[in-house]
Amino acid sequence: MDSLATLGALLGLGMMSGIRLYSTVLAVGLGIRLHFLEVPPSLSHLEVLAETPVLLIAGSVYLVEFLADKIPVVDSLWDMVHTFIRPVGAAVLAATAIGPVDPVVKLSVILACGFVAFSGHSAKASTRVLVNQSPEPFSNIGLSLGEDVLVAGGVWLALNHPILTFVLVLVTVALIIWLVPKVFRLIRRQIGSVWNFVRGAPA
C-alpha cells in the first residue's frame, strides 16, 4: 500500500507538471517551506524544492508563464515549446522525489510520470487551441486561471490523498487518450474549412 501511495503521489505531481510544470514545482516548494504540505518519508527528497534558489527560479519562470498563458495564440506557442519540457521536467521531479532506489523501479517511475505529464500537456494544449478559435480573450483568461487553481488543488490532493489521486489519474489518462485524437481531428477539419474558404473552394 505504501508503494501504491507513493506512485499515486508521483503520478499526481506528474499530471500537474504536464499542465503547469513551474507552478507545480513552486506549489510543492512553497507548501513545504510554509508548512502547508507534509511530504511522506518515501518522498522526503522533495524538500529540496523548498530551497531558496529553487523557489526563486521556479517563481520567476512561473510569472512569465502566468502572463504568457493568458494571451491567445501566445499560450499555444508556449505550449508548443513545452511539449518536451513538461514531460522531461515531470520525469526529473519524479527521479528527485524517490531518491536512490532500485534502478528498475526508478526508470519505471520516470517513464510513467513522463507519460502522464505528456497526457496532461496534450489535453491542455489541445483545449487551448480550441478556445483560441474564439476572438475574445476572456474565455482564455478564465481557463488559465482555472488551471492555476487546478494545479494548486492537484498538488495538495496528490500529497494528502495519493490512493485517490492514483485512481483519478488513471481515469483521466484514459479519457485523454480517447478524447485528444477527436479534438485534433476537429481542429484539422476547421483548419481545412478555413483554407477551402480562403481558396474559394467548397468546404
Phi and psi in degrees as a GROMACS rama.xvg file:
@    title "Ramachandran Plot"
@    xaxis  label "Phi"
@    yaxis  label "Psi"
@TYPE xy
-62.9091  -39.3954  ASP-2
-64.9576  -41.042  SER-3
-66.1549  -39.1518  LEU-4
-64.7911  -41.4246  ALA-5
-63.1742  -44.3088  THR-6
-63.642  -41.276  LEU-7
-60.5836  -42.8266  GLY-8
-63.7917  -43.4498  ALA-9
-66.9776  -40.5981  LEU-10
-66.3738  -36.8901  LEU-11
-63.2172  -44.4429  GLY-12
-66.0562  -33.8838  LEU-13
-64.6506  -42.5986  GLY-14
-62.5618  -44.5282  MET-15
-65.1498  -35.5187  MET-16
-65.5192  -33.0022  SER-17
-67.342  -26.7973  GLY-18
-87.4847  -49.847  ILE-19
-146.191  94.9569  ARG-20
-64.3254  -49.9776  LEU-21
-69.739  -37.7125  TYR-22
-71.8904  -27.879  SER-23
-65.6937  -48.4396  THR-24
-60.622  -42.9982  VAL-25
-66.0529  -41.6788  LEU-26
-64.8249  -43.5244  ALA-27
-65.4128  -46.7143  VAL-28
-61.7949  -47.3059  GLY-29
-66.9644  -39.1326  LEU-30
-59.5539  -41.5483  GLY-31
-70.7334  -44.1036  ILE-32
-61.4099  -40.3411  ARG-33
-95.4232  6.51411  LEU-34
64.5095  28.4661  HIS-35
-84.3222  -25.1858  PHE-36
-121.563  142.837  LEU-37
-122.131  114.714  GLU-38
-84.5794  143.99  VAL-39
-68.5022  158.579  PRO-40
-55.5661  -33.1836  PRO-41
-68.0273  -17.7238  SER-42
-118.965  26.1603  LEU-43
-61.9388  -21.8441  SER-44
-68.4547  -12.8153  HIS-45
-64.5536  -17.419  LEU-46
-62.4132  -17.3783  GLU-47
-63.2563  -24.0218  VAL-48
-69.6716  -15.2629  LEU-49
-87.2505  -2.56518  ALA-50
-69.6332  145.27  GLU-51
-55.8041  -47.2005  THR-52
-59.2131  -39.7639  PRO-53
-65.7581  -43.9055  VAL-54
-62.8864  -40.6778  LEU-55
-65.7614  -43.8028  LEU-56
-68.1191  -47.8465  ILE-57
-61.5417  -41.1246  ALA-58
-65.1802  -40.1564  GLY-59
-65.2871  -47.2021  SER-60
-69.5303  -33.2115  VAL-61
-61.9563  -39.2607  TYR-62
-62.3007  -39.7323  LEU-63
-63.2019  -45.7397  VAL-64
-64.8948  -38.4268  GLU-65
-57.0156  -41.013  PHE-66
-77.0183  -47.2997  LEU-67
-62.4446  -33.5092  ALA-68
-73.1449  -9.21542  ASP-69
-109.822  10.1875  LYS-70
-111.929  117.644  ILE-71
-53.3536  143.322  PRO-72
76.3845  -48.293  VAL-73
-60.1851  -38.7119  VAL-74
-63.7322  -37.8589  ASP-75
-69.3388  -37.2022  SER-76
-64.7801  -40.3866  LEU-77
-61.9267  -43.881  TRP-78
-62.1642  -39.4192  ASP-79
-61.3389  -44.6097  MET-80
-62.3521  -33.6791  VAL-81
-92.9209  11.3662  HIS-82
-56.8526  -38.0263  THR-83
-99.5559  -28.283  PHE-84
-65.4571  -44.0135  ILE-85
-65.6093  -48.539  ARG-86
-61.9718  -40.9406  PRO-87
-65.0947  -41.6014  VAL-88
-61.5049  -40.893  GLY-89
-63.7268  -39.4107  ALA-90
-65.2964  -42.3065  ALA-91
-64.9977  -40.1488  VAL-92
-61.7405  -43.3082  LEU-93
-64.4523  -43.663  ALA-94
-62.4913  -38.6176  ALA-95
-67.594  -41.0415  THR-96
-64.7857  -40.8618  ALA-97
-86.5646  -12.4513  ILE-98
65.8671  -155.276  GLY-99
-77.7141  104.639  PRO-100
-131.539  -179.193  VAL-101
-53.9545  131.112  ASP-102
-56.204  -35.3298  PRO-103
-65.4385  -43.3213  VAL-104
-63.2197  -45.7817  VAL-105
-61.8442  -45.5318  LYS-106
-63.7345  -39.8571  LEU-107
-62.7047  -43.8291  SER-108
-65.6103  -41.9633  VAL-109
-59.9488  -46.9568  ILE-110
-64.8848  -41.5584  LEU-111
-64.2364  -44.8999  ALA-112
-68.2684  -37.5324  CYS-113
-62.7745  -42.088  GLY-114
-65.6107  -44.6081  PHE-115
-62.2912  -41.5803  VAL-116
-63.781  -41.0991  ALA-117
-63.9712  -36.5775  PHE-118
-63.3179  -46.1515  SER-119
-63.071  -41.4032  GLY-120
-62.9028  -42.8486  HIS-121
-62.0366  -41.8891  SER-122
-64.6038  -44.3247  ALA-123
-62.8442  -48.0742  LYS-124
-64.8793  -43.582  ALA-125
-68.0712  -36.1917  SER-126
-63.4792  -41.093  THR-127
-65.882  -37.6291  ARG-128
-61.7492  -41.1373  VAL-129
-65.1203  -45.4757  LEU-130
-63.8189  -34.4511  VAL-131
-70.0577  -6.80079  ASN-132
-67.3103  -23.3749  GLN-133
-85.3135  134.919  SER-134
-72.7118  -22.9269  PRO-135
-80.7774  147.734  GLU-136
-89.3183  -9.53634  PRO-137
-69.8781  -37.6637  PHE-138
-65.3925  -35.2553  SER-139
-64.9606  -45.6304  ASN-140
-64.0701  -43.4149  ILE-141
-61.5494  -42.5552  GLY-142
-64.4808  -40.7517  LEU-143
-64.3779  -43.91  SER-144
-63.2955  -36.5957  LEU-145
-62.6717  -37.4991  GLY-146
-66.3407  -36.7426  GLU-147
-59.3476  -45.9362  ASP-148
-66.8252  -41.1333  VAL-149
-59.3909  -43.4457  LEU-150
-65.4156  -44.752  VAL-151
-60.3997  -45.7915  ALA-152
-67.7548  -37.3007  GLY-153
-66.1959  -38.7462  GLY-154
-62.8453  -45.9911  VAL-155
-61.1991  -44.701  TRP-156
-64.5435  -42.2885  LEU-157
-60.5559  -39.8293  ALA-158
-87.6492  -20.1099  LEU-159
-103.317  -26.9366  ASN-160
-136.922  67.7876  HIS-161
-65.913  -33.2041  PRO-162
-66.8571  -45.9753  ILE-163
-60.2864  -41.2619  LEU-164
-60.6682  -41.7068  THR-165
-56.9713  -46.6612  PHE-166
-64.8588  -45.4668  VAL-167
-62.9461  -38.7218  LEU-168
-65.2689  -42.8485  VAL-169
-61.039  -44.3035  LEU-170
-65.2686  -42.7665  VAL-171
-63.9913  -44.2037  THR-172
-62.6277  -40.3323  VAL-173
-61.8938  -42.2111  ALA-174
-65.1679  -40.3835  LEU-175
-63.6913  -44.7412  ILE-176
-59.752  -34.0647  ILE-177
-78.9382  -37.755  TRP-178
-87.0011  -41.9216  LEU-179
-56.9462  -44.2687  VAL-180
-59.4272  -35.801  PRO-181
-66.3646  -39.5843  LYS-182
-64.412  -43.7913  VAL-183
-65.2434  -35.8955  PHE-184
-65.5133  -39.5159  ARG-185
-63.5856  -44.4813  LEU-186
-62.0449  -41.6652  ILE-187
-63.6487  -39.3862  ARG-188
-65.5694  -39.8883  ARG-189
-64.8066  -43.0955  GLN-190
-63.1705  -40.7308  ILE-191
-62.5323  -39.5377  GLY-192
-65.2311  -42.6332  SER-193
-63.392  -42.5955  VAL-194
-64.1403  -41.3205  TRP-195
-63.6168  -38.6695  ASN-196
-63.9401  -44.3675  PHE-197
-62.0016  -39.4506  VAL-198
-78.8029  -12.287  ARG-199
82.9279  13.3935  GLY-200
-92.4829  156.265  ALA-201
-65.966  142.417  PRO-202
